[in-house]
Amino acid sequence: MHDQLRDLGRDIIQWEHCELGKRSRLWLQDEALDVLTNEKGTDSIQGVLLKFDSRSQCSFKPAHFASMSNIRFLRLDQANLEGKFEQRLSSLRWLHWRGCPRNLCAGNLDLKKLVILDLSWSKVNEKWNGWREIKKAEKLKVLNLTGCVDLIRTPDLSYYNCLEKLILERCIRLVEIGSSVKSLERLVSLNLRSCIELNKLPEELGSLISLEEILIDGTAVQEIPASIGHLQKLRTFSACNCLSLIQLPDSISHVKSLIFFALNGTKITELPLSEELEVLQHLSINHCRSILKLPMSLGSLASLIKLDLSSTGIVELPNTVNKLDLLEVLKIDFTFVRELPGAIWKLKRLEELHASGCRSLAGEIPTDIEKLSRLKVLRLGYSQICGLPDSISRLANMQTLDLLHCDKLHGVLELPSTLISLSVSSKLMDTIPDISNLVKLGELFLADGSQELVLPDQGQVEAKGHTNLELGSFSELKILQLSLLKIQLLPVGLDLLCKLTKLSLCCIHLKELPWLPLGLFTLSLH
């Protein structure tokens, strides 16, 4: 909830009644504690929020809730319940009980209407005595066990037929998902992120016919059960940084409902794809260094919008990539791609092309780049490209151009006037490009010659004693980084940049520092 909307609601509550016990919600610690400990509650109260620290010994008994028959939300972080609670919490829908005790001292909890249970960061395990009370929650839809580090195996889940969301994130000692998980036919989301000891998923996973989301990022899972192919409602599968995952079952390529597919940092060698993944929109295999080749079936992913192949071992893209008519973002940073295939220029909807760190990428960018009329971001930094065509100036939507450390680049001619961010540097570039028309620039990095702090000889310094670059017209500039090693005087108009907040100068022959903008926040001088 937006904080302003929350505050508006709280203002309304404060006008409900002058007596705290007759207000519908209590969220201030002192007020809520006063009402409970002095038994001032009434049936008007619907929500109580109490948070204690881990050293707290606070405990509540049935008498504290005696007159609060309509309470629907209760937060009792790091507190305890003691005694017999017949009918005391019968209206409870949401119990937020982080850090609940290792031994539950309460009995006869009436939780038949409970929908959300949050026991995150608690000492509960699969043998916790509280499960006998929780299993009465037949309507439970959300069970949050985040950070329950004592949990080795999942508890008996067969009682929770209505469960839709199971969160086991950061259960760092969890090693087994019990077979009772097959009872969760209504489960929509399964979150196992950062369960670092979990090395396998149960074959019963295929029984979760309503499952839409599987998150196993940062686990030790070694393989995915073939039964995953039965999950025909699965929309999201994320297995980023599963460093032991070396293979995926072919059946995953037949999950027609899959929209988001992320495998960053895994050790898989092949990517199972098929034309049945007809609604897949996001595919990411960033840092899958064992993938050396992409399947031709990549072109059959008709709905693909974002494709991230960064830091893989690929040397080329399949020609079928030209069939990805809806592709908007293509990332091939830090790959071994030698050239941009002609198929790329047919991607009419492409908005971002990221090819930074492609050390093998050489030659000139072809004039066909002007066909990418929607292109907004072009990143070619740390590549071996040697030229850009004049046609790049006709890209009317271009906002970001990154040519940092393109050391084979002799110069940059015309640039799109729509640029907001420009970074250019090359060891072979003798003259600063003409950027006088780039009045929308908010970020600029310019460098002449080497980026290393090596003194040029005196002849070079005299030849480049000044620059004809004028900065006064760049009224939108917020970040300016100049590495002009061969000049003695900075461009004029620096003091006129009223929006400039960060200035970094690497100008080792600079004789004087001019007046600086009053709004400057960060200044770095080398």
Sequence and secondary structure as in RCSB ss.txt:
>XXXX:A:sequence
MHDQLRDLGRDIIQWEHCELGKRSRLWLQDEALDVLTNEKGTDSIQGVLLKFDSRSQCSFKPAHFASMSNIRFLR
LDQANLEGKFEQRLSSLRWLHWRGCPRNLCAGNLDLKKLVILDLSWSKVNEKWNGWREIKKAEKLKVLNLTGCVD
LIRTPDLSYYNCLEKLILERCIRLVEIGSSVKSLERLVSLNLRSCIELNKLPEELGSLISLEEILIDGTAVQEIP
ASIGHLQKLRTFSACNCLSLIQLPDSISHVKSLIFFALNGTKITELPLSEELEVLQHLSINHCRSILKLPMSLGS
LASLIKLDLSSTGIVELPNTVNKLDLLEVLKIDFTFVRELPGAIWKLKRLEELHASGCRSLAGEIPTDIEKLSRL
KVLRLGYSQICGLPDSISRLANMQTLDLLHCDKLHGVLELPSTLISLSVSSKLMDTIPDISNLVKLGELFLADGS
QELVLPDQGQVEAKGHTNLELGSFSELKILQLSLLKIQLLPVGLDLLCKLTKLSLCCIHLKELPWLPLGLFTLSL
H
>XXXX:A:secstr
  HHHHHHHHHHHHTT SSGGGSSEE SHHHHHHHHHTT   TT  EEEEE  TT   EE GGGGTT TT  EEE
EET EEEEE TTTTTT  EEE TT  SS EEE    TT  EEE TT    TT TTHHHHTT TT  EEE TT TT
 SB    TT TT  EEE TT TT  B  GGGGG TT  EEE TT TT     GGGGG TT  EEE TT    B  
GGGGG TT  EEE TT TT  B  GGGGG TT  EEE TT   S     TT TT  EEE TT TT     GGGGG
 TT  EEE TTS  S   GGGGG TT  EEE TTS   S  GGGGG TT  EEE TT TT EEE  GGGGG TT 
 EEE TTSEEEE  GGGGG TT  EEEETT TT        TT SEEEE  TT  S    TT TT SEEEEEES 
SS     HHHHHHTS    B TT TT  EEEEEETT SS  BTGGG TT  EEEE  TT        TT  EEEE
 
